[in-house]
Each structure stands twice: as C-alpha cells, then as structure tokens.
C-alpha cells in the first residue's frame, strides 16, 4: 500500500511539474522572440511581426490571449505603430544588450539597454506565453 501511495504521489508531482513548465515562460524563448521582432521591425515585415505581438485592442476577450490579426485594418495600424517604435530604438542606438529578466508564471519582462555613445536607454519589454507562443504585450 505504501508503495502505491509513493508512486501515486510521484506521478502527481511529475504531472504538476510538466504542466507548470509548459505554461512557464523562459528567458531564451523571450530573447528569441524579441530578436525576431527586432528583425521584422527593421525590415518593415509587419505581417510577420503581427504573429509575435499580443492583441491589445478593444475586444476584451482577445486582450493578451491572441496575436494581432493582420487582415484587420485597425489592427494593422497598431502593429505598424509598435514596429516603428521598435525600429526607432534600434536606429537611434549603436548597440543594445539584454538586461534583467523577471518572470511571473506565463508572463515575463525583459529589460533591454539601448546604447548610443555614452548614453543608455533602458526599455522594459513585457511578454506573455499563450500555448507555445511568446507574444510581446508592450514596452516602455
């Protein structure tokens, strides 16, 4: 009986860890997503970028649950605006480096330090993990 109880406990424990790890967001995934977004923004590839940006529009059922839909005119404008802001940070800086990474469940924040000469500008990029996708929510 004790053996069955131990095995049952172990299975429940492993199952819980697996579920948590699937929903948890990790630093490598976030950096990869942001690198792709930087590339899409520099190259004005807004359609591809839309797949990596969390919806933040007026539909409360979609906020931070889906990515932008590039076939919707109003959503195209939001995607372009975010990409143009990212592109501006990249063009105004000589280089950038990743800073502090913090996570809370399926959300995370990655600080990026944009450098231009002696000046530095720290921008916090916020992400959410939805299924297997990492989406940028916002940055400031």
N, C-alpha and C positions, 0 to 999 in steps of 0.2 A: 504494500500500500504506500509506504514512504517513497519507494522508487517511482511509482506512478505519479505521485504528487510532485516530486522533484522534476520529473520530465515535463509534466504539465506546466509547472512554473517556468521552466526554462523555455519552453515553446512560446508561452505568452510573452515573456521578456524579449525574446528574439523577434517576435512578430511586432511588438511595440517599437523596438529599435528600427526595424526595417521601415515601418510606416513613417516614423519621425524623420529618418534620413531621406526618404523620398520627398517629403514636404519641406525639408530644411534647405536653406539656400547657402551655397558656399562661395568663398572668395574667388576661386578660379573661374567658376561659372559667371560671376558678376563681371570680372575683368574681361573675359572673353566677349560677353555681350556688349560691354562698353566699347571695346576695341572695334567691334563690328559697327556699332553706331557711329563712332568717330569716322570710320572709313566711309560709310554710307552718307554721312553728313558732308564730308569733304567733297565727295563725288556727286552730290545732289541726287543720290539714289533714294528718293523719298518713298517710293513704293516698297522697297526692301526694308527701309527704316521703320515703316509703319508696323511691321511684324514684330518689332522689338520695343515698341512704345505702348505702355499701358493706357487704355482708354481713360480719359479724364473729363469727358464731356458732360452733357446734361442728363443723359439716361442713367439714373441711379442704379439700375440693375446691372449695368455694364462696368461701372467705375471700378478700376483695378481688378476686373475679372476677365477682361478680354483685351486684345490689342486693338489699335485703330483699324477701321475699315477704309482702305484707300479708295474704294469706289464711291464713297460718300463725300460730296463736295465740302461740307462743313468740316469733316474730319481731315481732309487733305490739307486744309489751311492750318489746322493745329499741328499736324505732322511737319509741315514745311517750317512753321514758326519755331518749333523745338529744334529742328535740324539746323536752321540758320543760326540760332543762338549757339549751338554746339560748335558749328563751323567758325563762328566769330571768336570763340575762346581759343580754338586751335590756331587760327590765323594770326591772332594778336600775340601769341606766345611763341617763344623759341623752342620750348620743350614742355613736357609735363611728366609728372610722376604720380604714382598711386600712393595715397596716404593711408590713414586709419580706416579699417574695415570693421563695421559692427553689424551684428545680425540679431533679429528677434523673430524666431520661428520662420515663416516664409517671406519675411521682409528683411531688407538689409540697406545699409548706407555705406557708400564708398567715397571717401574724400579724394579729390584729385587736385594736385597743386600745379597750376599753370605758371610757368616761369618766363619772364621777359626781362633780360638784363638782371638788375638787382631786385626787381620787383617780383612778388609772388601773389597769386590769387588762388585762394582755396575755395573750391566748389564742392558741395555735398550732392552726390547723385544717389537718389533713392530708388530701390528696386523691389519688385515683388515676384515670387515664383508662383506660376499658375500651371499646374500639371508639370510638364518637363521644360517649360519655357521660362526664361528670366526676362522680365519686362521692366524698362525704365519708367518710373512713375513721374519723377520730377527732378529738378536740380536747381540749386540756389547758392 
